[in-house]
Protein backbone atom coordinates (compact mmCIF):
# COMPACT_ATOMS: atom_id res chain seq x y z
CA UNK A 1 0.00 0.00 0.00
CA UNK A 2 1.37 3.44 -0.96
CA UNK A 3 1.98 6.15 1.62
CA UNK A 4 -0.93 8.16 0.23
CA UNK A 5 -3.35 5.25 0.57
CA UNK A 6 -2.08 4.57 4.09
CA UNK A 7 -2.64 8.21 4.99
CA UNK A 8 -6.13 8.27 3.48
CA UNK A 9 -7.08 5.01 5.22
CA UNK A 10 -5.89 6.35 8.58
CA UNK A 11 -7.68 9.65 8.04
CA UNK A 12 -11.00 8.11 7.06
CA UNK A 13 -10.86 5.67 9.97
CA UNK A 14 -10.01 8.52 12.33
CA UNK A 15 -12.89 10.60 10.97
CA UNK A 16 -15.28 7.66 11.35
CA UNK A 17 -14.19 7.17 14.96
CA UNK A 18 -14.49 10.88 15.65
CA UNK A 19 -18.01 10.83 14.23
CA UNK A 20 -18.73 7.87 16.47
CA UNK A 21 -18.02 9.91 19.61
CA UNK A 22 -21.40 11.58 19.11
CA UNK A 23 -23.19 8.29 19.76
CA UNK A 24 -21.91 8.17 23.33
CA UNK A 25 -23.94 11.27 24.21
CA UNK A 26 -26.94 8.94 23.93
CA UNK A 27 -25.43 5.58 24.90
CA UNK A 28 -23.83 6.54 28.24
CA UNK A 29 -26.49 7.20 30.85
CA UNK A 30 -25.09 10.26 32.60
CA UNK A 31 -24.55 13.99 32.12
CA UNK A 32 -22.34 15.58 29.46
CA UNK A 33 -20.02 16.77 32.23
CA UNK A 34 -19.50 13.25 33.62
CA UNK A 35 -18.91 11.84 30.13
CA UNK A 36 -16.29 14.52 29.45
CA UNK A 37 -14.62 14.10 32.84
CA UNK A 38 -13.98 10.37 32.67
CA UNK A 39 -13.40 10.30 28.92
CA UNK A 40 -10.61 12.83 29.41
CA UNK A 41 -8.82 10.92 32.16
CA UNK A 42 -8.98 7.68 30.15
CA UNK A 43 -7.72 9.38 26.97
CA UNK A 44 -4.94 11.16 28.87
CA UNK A 45 -3.80 7.84 30.33
CA UNK A 46 -3.82 6.15 26.91
CA UNK A 47 -1.86 9.00 25.29
CA UNK A 48 0.66 9.11 28.15
CA UNK A 49 1.26 5.37 27.76
CA UNK A 50 1.78 5.87 24.02
CA UNK A 51 4.30 8.67 24.63
CA UNK A 52 6.22 6.60 27.18
CA UNK A 53 6.33 3.60 24.84
CA UNK A 54 7.76 5.88 22.14
CA UNK A 55 10.34 7.21 24.58
CA UNK A 56 9.07 10.75 24.04
CA UNK A 57 9.75 13.63 26.40
CA UNK A 58 6.62 14.50 28.44
CA UNK A 59 7.78 17.66 30.22
CA UNK A 60 7.07 21.09 28.79
CA UNK A 61 9.80 23.64 28.18
CA UNK A 62 8.67 26.57 30.33
CA UNK A 63 6.24 27.83 32.96
CA UNK A 64 4.59 29.92 30.24
CA UNK A 65 3.84 26.77 28.25
CA UNK A 66 2.15 25.20 31.28
CA UNK A 67 0.00 28.34 31.62
CA UNK A 68 -0.95 28.18 27.93
CA UNK A 69 -1.87 24.50 28.04
CA UNK A 70 -3.97 25.19 31.15
CA UNK A 71 -5.97 27.72 29.14
CA UNK A 72 -6.24 25.30 26.22
CA UNK A 73 -7.48 22.58 28.55
CA UNK A 74 -10.08 24.89 30.10
CA UNK A 75 -11.43 25.82 26.65
CA UNK A 76 -11.46 22.16 25.61
CA UNK A 77 -13.34 21.20 28.80
CA UNK A 78 -16.23 23.57 28.15
CA UNK A 79 -16.16 22.72 24.43
CA UNK A 80 -16.52 18.98 25.09
CA UNK A 81 -19.26 19.43 27.71
CA UNK A 82 -21.32 21.68 25.45
CA UNK A 83 -20.63 19.38 22.46
CA UNK A 84 -22.14 16.37 24.20
CA UNK A 85 -24.91 18.43 25.79
CA UNK A 86 -26.02 19.81 22.41
CA UNK A 87 -26.67 16.28 21.17
CA UNK A 88 -28.32 15.15 24.40
CA UNK A 89 -30.96 17.90 24.20
CA UNK A 90 -31.55 17.50 20.43
CA UNK A 91 -30.11 14.87 18.09
CA UNK A 92 -26.69 13.73 16.97
CA UNK A 93 -27.17 15.25 13.50
CA UNK A 94 -28.27 18.68 14.77
CA UNK A 95 -25.54 18.94 17.41
CA UNK A 96 -22.64 17.91 15.22
CA UNK A 97 -23.77 19.92 12.18
CA UNK A 98 -24.03 23.06 14.33
CA UNK A 99 -20.57 22.32 15.73
CA UNK A 100 -19.10 22.02 12.23
CA UNK A 101 -19.69 25.71 11.69
CA UNK A 102 -16.30 26.08 13.42
CA UNK A 103 -14.22 26.47 10.20
CA UNK A 104 -16.27 29.55 9.33
CA UNK A 105 -16.10 30.90 12.89
CA UNK A 106 -12.33 30.41 12.83
CA UNK A 107 -12.09 32.27 9.52
CA UNK A 108 -13.86 35.24 11.12
CA UNK A 109 -11.94 35.17 14.42
CA UNK A 110 -8.40 34.53 13.21
CA UNK A 111 -8.01 37.95 11.51
CA UNK A 112 -9.21 39.62 14.73
CA UNK A 113 -6.46 37.90 16.71
CA UNK A 114 -4.00 39.22 14.11
CA UNK A 115 -5.65 42.67 14.22
CA UNK A 116 -6.80 42.41 10.63
CA UNK A 117 -10.16 42.77 8.96
CA UNK A 118 -12.05 39.61 7.94
CA UNK A 119 -12.21 38.98 4.20
CA UNK A 120 -15.44 39.76 2.38
CA UNK A 121 -15.61 36.13 1.21
CA UNK A 122 -15.52 34.95 4.84
CA UNK A 123 -18.32 37.34 5.79
CA UNK A 124 -20.44 36.05 2.92
CA UNK A 125 -19.70 32.47 3.95
CA UNK A 126 -20.78 33.28 7.50
CA UNK A 127 -24.04 34.69 6.12
CA UNK A 128 -24.52 31.45 4.18
CA UNK A 129 -24.05 29.48 7.42
CA UNK A 130 -26.63 31.66 9.18
CA UNK A 131 -29.09 30.88 6.39
CA UNK A 132 -28.41 27.17 6.88
CA UNK A 133 -29.03 27.52 10.61
CA UNK A 134 -32.26 29.43 9.92
CA UNK A 135 -33.47 26.55 7.74
CA UNK A 136 -32.66 24.07 10.50
CA UNK A 137 -34.58 26.26 12.96
CA UNK A 138 -37.73 27.59 11.31
CA UNK A 139 -38.95 28.57 14.81
CA UNK A 140 -36.54 30.13 17.32
CA UNK A 141 -38.07 28.63 20.46
CA UNK A 142 -35.76 28.03 23.42
CA UNK A 143 -38.16 25.42 24.76
CA UNK A 144 -37.52 23.21 21.74
CA UNK A 145 -34.71 20.68 21.89
CA UNK A 146 -33.63 21.45 18.33
CA UNK A 147 -33.12 25.13 19.15
CA UNK A 148 -31.13 24.31 22.28
CA UNK A 149 -29.05 21.79 20.35
CA UNK A 150 -28.09 24.31 17.67
CA UNK A 151 -27.25 27.06 20.17
CA UNK A 152 -25.13 24.77 22.35
CA UNK A 153 -23.46 23.40 19.19
CA UNK A 154 -22.60 26.90 18.00
CA UNK A 155 -21.19 27.82 21.42
CA UNK A 156 -19.11 24.64 21.37
CA UNK A 157 -17.84 25.57 17.88
CA UNK A 158 -16.86 29.04 19.11
CA UNK A 159 -14.83 27.61 22.00
CA UNK A 160 -13.21 25.06 19.71
CA UNK A 161 -12.22 27.81 17.26
CA UNK A 162 -10.69 29.99 19.98
CA UNK A 163 -8.79 27.00 21.37
CA UNK A 164 -7.44 26.09 17.92
CA UNK A 165 -6.28 29.66 17.21
CA UNK A 166 -4.46 29.91 20.56
CA UNK A 167 -2.93 26.47 20.02
CA UNK A 168 -1.68 27.39 16.55
CA UNK A 169 -0.17 30.70 17.71
CA UNK A 170 1.37 29.63 21.02
CA UNK A 171 1.62 25.84 21.41
CA UNK A 172 2.04 24.21 18.00
CA UNK A 173 5.77 23.69 18.55
CA UNK A 174 4.86 20.66 20.68
CA UNK A 175 3.85 17.31 19.20
CA UNK A 176 0.11 16.82 18.88
CA UNK A 177 0.03 13.69 21.08
CA UNK A 178 1.84 15.46 23.93
CA UNK A 179 -0.36 18.55 23.60
CA UNK A 180 -3.55 16.48 23.60
CA UNK A 181 -2.40 14.41 26.57
CA UNK A 182 -1.90 17.53 28.69
CA UNK A 183 -5.20 19.03 27.57
CA UNK A 184 -7.14 15.84 28.36
CA UNK A 185 -5.50 15.67 31.80
CA UNK A 186 -6.40 19.30 32.52
CA UNK A 187 -9.98 18.75 31.35
CA UNK A 188 -10.35 15.89 33.82
CA UNK A 189 -8.75 17.80 36.71
CA UNK A 190 -10.85 20.93 36.10
CA UNK A 191 -14.11 18.97 35.99
CA UNK A 192 -13.29 16.64 38.88
CA UNK A 193 -14.67 19.02 41.59
CA UNK A 194 -18.06 18.91 39.81
CA UNK A 195 -18.22 15.12 39.71
CA UNK A 196 -21.27 13.49 41.23
CA UNK A 197 -21.60 9.93 42.47
CA UNK A 198 -21.19 8.45 38.99
CA UNK A 199 -17.96 6.65 39.92
CA UNK A 200 -19.68 4.53 42.60
CA UNK A 201 -23.27 4.40 41.35
CA UNK A 202 -23.00 3.73 37.63
CA UNK A 203 -23.16 0.35 35.95
CA UNK A 204 -20.30 -1.71 34.56
CA UNK A 205 -21.77 -1.19 31.09
CA UNK A 206 -21.33 2.59 31.40
CA UNK A 207 -17.72 2.17 32.50
CA UNK A 208 -17.02 -0.11 29.54
CA UNK A 209 -18.57 2.46 27.20
CA UNK A 210 -16.42 5.20 28.74
CA UNK A 211 -13.32 3.04 28.30
CA UNK A 212 -14.20 2.51 24.63
CA UNK A 213 -14.90 6.24 24.20
CA UNK A 214 -11.65 7.30 25.86
CA UNK A 215 -9.29 4.84 24.16
CA UNK A 216 -10.89 3.85 20.84
CA UNK A 217 -12.85 7.02 20.02
CA UNK A 218 -10.60 9.72 21.53
CA UNK A 219 -6.96 8.66 21.80
CA UNK A 220 -7.03 6.46 18.68
CA UNK A 221 -8.43 8.99 16.14
CA UNK A 222 -6.02 11.60 17.48
CA UNK A 223 -3.12 9.21 16.83
CA UNK A 224 -4.47 8.36 13.37
CA UNK A 225 -4.77 12.05 12.47
CA UNK A 226 -1.18 12.66 13.56
CA UNK A 227 -0.02 9.72 11.43
CA UNK A 228 -2.03 10.84 8.38
CA UNK A 229 -0.59 14.37 8.49
CA UNK A 230 2.88 12.88 7.95
CA UNK A 231 1.69 11.40 4.65
CA UNK A 232 -0.97 13.87 3.39
CA UNK A 233 -1.34 17.61 3.00
CA UNK A 234 -3.19 19.63 5.63
CA UNK A 235 -5.68 20.65 2.94
CA UNK A 236 -6.56 17.02 2.20
CA UNK A 237 -6.91 16.27 5.90
CA UNK A 238 -9.18 19.27 6.47
CA UNK A 239 -11.47 18.34 3.58
CA UNK A 240 -11.81 14.71 4.63
CA UNK A 241 -12.55 15.74 8.23
CA UNK A 242 -15.63 17.54 6.88
CA UNK A 243 -17.04 14.01 6.46
CA UNK A 244 -17.24 13.61 10.25
CA UNK A 245 -20.85 14.94 10.48
CA UNK A 246 -21.88 12.60 7.67
CA UNK A 247 -20.33 9.63 9.45
CA UNK A 248 -21.98 10.69 12.71
CA UNK A 249 -25.43 11.13 11.14
CA UNK A 250 -25.24 7.74 9.36
CA UNK A 251 -24.10 5.96 12.54
CA UNK A 252 -26.88 7.66 14.54
CA UNK A 253 -29.47 6.61 11.97
CA UNK A 254 -28.24 3.00 11.92
CA UNK A 255 -27.57 2.50 15.63
CA UNK A 256 -29.91 4.95 17.36
CA UNK A 257 -32.73 5.24 14.84
CA UNK A 258 -32.30 9.04 14.60
CA UNK A 259 -33.36 10.02 11.08
CA UNK A 260 -32.71 13.73 10.27
CA UNK A 261 -35.69 15.64 8.90
CA UNK A 262 -35.61 17.55 5.61
CA UNK A 263 -34.84 20.91 7.27
CA UNK A 264 -31.84 19.44 9.10
CA UNK A 265 -30.53 17.85 5.90
CA UNK A 266 -30.84 21.04 3.83
CA UNK A 267 -29.39 23.27 6.55
CA UNK A 268 -26.66 20.72 7.19
CA UNK A 269 -25.62 20.63 3.53
CA UNK A 270 -25.36 24.44 3.55
CA UNK A 271 -23.25 24.52 6.71
CA UNK A 272 -20.95 21.69 5.61
CA UNK A 273 -20.50 23.25 2.15
CA UNK A 274 -19.33 26.41 3.91
CA UNK A 275 -16.92 24.35 6.03
CA UNK A 276 -15.51 22.71 2.89
CA UNK A 277 -15.19 26.10 1.18
CA UNK A 278 -13.26 27.53 4.13
CA UNK A 279 -11.01 24.45 4.26
CA UNK A 280 -10.12 24.96 0.59
CA UNK A 281 -9.58 28.70 0.98
CA UNK A 282 -7.46 28.32 4.11
CA UNK A 283 -4.86 26.21 2.35
CA UNK A 284 -4.66 28.02 -0.98
CA UNK A 285 -2.07 30.37 0.39
CA UNK A 286 -1.55 33.29 2.78
CA UNK A 287 -4.80 34.78 4.00
N, C-alpha and C positions, 0 to 999 in steps of 0.2 A: 504494500500500500504506500502511495506517495505521501510526502509530508503534507501536501495540501489536503488530501483526502483524510489523513489522520486528524489534521486541524479541524476540518469541517465536521467530522464525526464527533470529535470531542465537544465542539461548540454546540452542535444540535442536541447532543445528549445532555450537556449542561443546561441548555435553554429549556429542554423538556423537564428536567429535574427542578429547575427554578420555577417553571409554571406549576409543577406539582406541589410546591409549598403552599399554594393557595388552598388546596384541598384540606389541609390540616386545620384551617380556621373553622371548618365544619366537623371534621372527624374527631378532634380532641375536645373533650367535654370540659372546658374551662374558659377563663377569660383570655382576651388577647394579651393582657399583661403577663399572665402566668405562662402562656405559650412562648412569648418572647423571652422571658426570664430563663426558663430551663433550656430552651432551644439554644440560647446564647452560650450558656455554660458548657453544654455538650459539644457545640461546634468549636468553642475555644479549646477545649481539651483535645479534640480530634486534630485541630490545626497545630497545636503545640506538639503533639506526638509526631506529626508529620515533619515539623521543623527539626525536632531533635533527631529523628531517624536520618534526616538529610545532613545532619551536622551543622545546621545553620545557626548563626548568632541570633539570640533572642532579646538581647538588651538594646535599648535605643541609645542614640549618640549624645543626647543632651536633655537637660531639664525642660527646655522649651519644647522639645519633641514630645515629651510626656504630657505637657500641658495641651498641645495640639491634639494628640490622640484622645485625650480625655474629652475635649470638645467634640471630636468626631464621633466618639462612642455615645455621647449624650444625644447628639442629633440622630444617630442610628437607632438608639433605643426608642425615641418617640416615633421615628419613622416606622419601625417594625410594629410597634403597638397599634398605631393608627392604620397601618396596612392591613393587619389581620382584623381589626375592628370594623373597617369599612366593608369587608366581605361577610362578617358575622351579622351585620345589620341589614345587608342587602343580598347580593349574590356574588359568586366568584367572578363572573364576567364583568359586572358593573364595577366592582372594587378594583380589579386589576386594569381594566381599560382606563378608568379615571387616573390611576397611578401612572400609566404610561403616557400621560401628558408631560412627564418630567423632561424629555428632551427639549420640548418647546419652552418650558419654564426656565431650563438652564440657558437656552439661547437668549432669553430676555434678561436673566440675572447676570450672566458672566460679563457683559459689557459694563454693567453698573459697578461690579467689583474692580474693573479696570478703569473706571471713571471715563467710560466712553458711552456714546449713544447707541441704543439698539438699532439694528438694521431695519429698514422698511420691510424687507421680506420676512423678517422674524415677527414683526408686528402683525403683518397680514396672516402669517401662519397661526399666531396666537388667536386672532379673530376667527379663523377657520376652526380651531379647537373649541372655542366658545360656542360656535354654531353646533358642533357635534355634541357638546354637553347639553345644549338647549334641546336638541332632538331627543337625547336620552331622558331628559327631564321636562316633559311637556307641562308639568305642574310643579312649581317650586313650593313644595309643602314639607316642612321640617318634620312632620309627623309620619311621613312616608319613609319606609326603609330605603327605597331607591335614592331618594334625595340625600339622606344621611350617608349612604354608601359613597355617592359621588363626592360629597363635600369632604368626608374623611379621606377619600382616595386622593383628592386634590391637595389636601394639607400634607398628606404623606409624601406626595410627589414634590412639593415645595421643600420639605425638610431633606429629602433625598438629593435634590438639586444643590441645595446649599452645602450639604456635606460633601458632595462630589467636587464642587468648586474649591472648597477649602482644602480637600485632600490633594487635588491636582496642583494647587499653588504652594502648599506648605509641607506635604508629607509623601509625595510621590517618589522621593528618592529611596524609600524603603520598598522591599519586596511586597507584593500584594498579599501573600500568605501571612507574613509577619504582621502587616498592618491590619488585616482582617482578624487575626488572632487576638490582638490587643483590643480592637473595637468590640469584639464579641465578649471578651472578658469584662470590659468596662460596662457594657450593656447589662450583663448579669449582675454585677456588683451594684450598679445604680438602681436597679429594679428590686434587688433583694429586700430592702426595707419595706416594700409594699406587698411582699408575698403573703398569701393567706395560708390556709392549712392544706393546700394542694398536696404538699410533699408527703403528708401522712394520711390524707383521706382519699386520695385518688386511686383508681384501679390500676392493676398491672398492665392492662391494655393501653391505658393512656400513657404510662411510662414507656412502653414499647414504641408507641407512635411518636413520642417525643425523641426517643433515641434515633428512630429512623429519620425524623425531621432534621435533627441536629447533625447527624453524620452523613446520611445519604443525600438529603435535600438541601443542606446548607454548606457543609465543609466540602463535599464532593464536587458540586457544580463550580464552586469557587476555584478549586484546584484544576478542574477541566478548562475553565476560562483562562487561567494563567498559562496552562499548557498550550491552548489554541493560539494565544497571542504571540507565542514564539514562532508559529508557523504561518499565521495569516495576518493580513493588514487589520488595523484598528477599524477601518471603514467596513470591511467585510464582517467583522465581529459585531459591530454596532447594528448593522442591517439585520443580521440573523437573530440578534437578541430581540428585535421587534416582533419575532414570532412567539415570544413568551406568552403574551395574552391569548394568542390563538391556541397554543398548547394547553393553557390553563382552562380556557372555555370548553375545549373538546373533552379534556379529562373530567371536568365538572359535569358535563352533559352525560358522559358515559358512566361515571362512578357515583355521582350524586343525583342525577336526574334533573339538573338545572339547565333548562333550555332557554337561551336568551330570546327575548321578544324582538319584534321587528325594529322598534325604536332603538334598542340597545345595539343591535347589529349595525344599523345605519350610522348611528353616532359613533360606534366603535371603529368602523371603517374610516370615518373622517379623522378621528383622533390618531389612529395608528398610521394613516397616510401622512399626517403632519409629522409624526415621530420619524417615519422613514425619510421624509424630505429633509428634516433637520439633521439626521444622521449623515445623509449624502452631502449636505452643504458644509457640515462641520469639518469634513475631511477632504474637501476640495482644495483647501489651501488656507492661508492666513485669513482670519476673519476681521 
